[in-house]
Every structure is written in C-alpha cells, then in structure tokens.
C-alpha cells in the first residue's frame, strides 16, 4: 500500500468533489465485494475439505501439504516484489489462488472445533473488522507510521511461526502469545489498510487518465487481499483464544 498522503481538495468544485466521492464509494465497494467473494470461496472449500476425510488425507498426508502451508506466503512475496509488472489478470490469479489455498489450510478447523465455536469466532471477527475498518476510513490521523511498524511485526510473527514449525522449538505459552500478538497486529492493520486504500484512490484521481484507472483496478485487488488477510488472521486468533486450543 502507498503511504498516507492527504490530497489537496481545496481547488475542487462541488461537482468534482461529488464525482470523487461517488468514485471513492464505488472503489471501496469493489474492494469489499472482492474480499467478501473470497471469504465465500474460502469458507466453501474449508467446509468441503474439512468434512471429507479423504480430502483431508489427500492434503495433509501428501506433499500437497507444503503447497497449502507455503503457497500463500509465496504468492504474497510475488505480489510485493512484482506488483508493477503484474497484469490485472495475474493479480486476480494470485488473489483467488490465495483464497483457495487459505480455504484448504483452514479445513482442519472443522475437525478441531464444532460449528458453534466457529460461528461465534466468525461473528466476533466480523464485528471487530467492521469497526476497525470504519475507524481507518474516517480517522484524520496518519496511520502510515503505525502501519509500517505493524507490517514488520506481522512478518516477525511469520518468521517465528515458521522457525517454530521447522526447528521444533517452543516456549511456555507460545501459542497464546502468537495469537494475542497476531490479533493486535492485524486489528491495527485493518484500520491502516482501509485508510491506505481510501487515500490511494484519492491520489490516483488527482492524476487521472488511463494509467490511473488501470492502477486503481490493480489496487482494488491488492486492497481486497490485504483486508482479507487481516480478517483471516484475526479470525484464526480469536477462534484459538476462545477455545484455548493449541
């Protein structure tokens, strides 16, 4: 996401401001729409695989397991380092591939938790996400510095989790610490990403033209993926914290 910059709106006419507001609403609706569709795909795949013993065995007892575990991380790295060179079609492929792989990785929760626990965690996450996203959209405070710090924290958690899994080390309360840290970090990132999506749109509209339109089309996909990742991370943490399950 681009850093926060407040576009100068002083010279805009009333009609231009109304047009920008309408465009911003459409852009945000597109972002949330993409995110919602990805959530549906993820939930459907997770439920199908998680309630099918053969499908679970195919993923978790074969090399497919490594694709499910490391695939999302690889896709995020490709996106981060190649955004400018990727086409809209390639970004869509990364987006839906990430949603599908996440669905496969979340399948195991249907073997670990009952549906009631899952629905409660999903409900709490949804309410928290909506509130945090609203804060990010409406606040006048620059969340850029906080967001940069939280992104570093998120990558630190990824590194800690991978090292723990690969080398088998842990400490007392490690699972609890990781879930609490992830919840705090991705709660903050939800607000930060929302603000960034909004301000990226306003910046692009200042320049206008075909290049800006293409950029916004790509930015909507990346924004939806960013918010999706935050939602999933918060959901996982809340589910495990509510159940006290490792």
Buried (B, 14 or more C-beta within 10 A) or exposed (E): BEBBEEBEEEEBEEEEEEEBEEBBEEBBEBBBEBBEBBBEBBBEBBBBBBEEEEBBEBBBEEEEBEBBBEBBEBBBEBBEEEBEEBEEEBBBEBBBBBBBBBBBBBBBBBEBBEEEBBEBBBEBBBEBBEEBBEBBBEEEEBBBEBBEEBBEBBEEBEEBBEEBEEEEEEEEEBBEEBBEBBBBBBBBBBBBBBBBBBBBBBBBBEEEEEEBEEBBBBBBBBBBBBBBBBBBBBBBBBBBBBBEEE
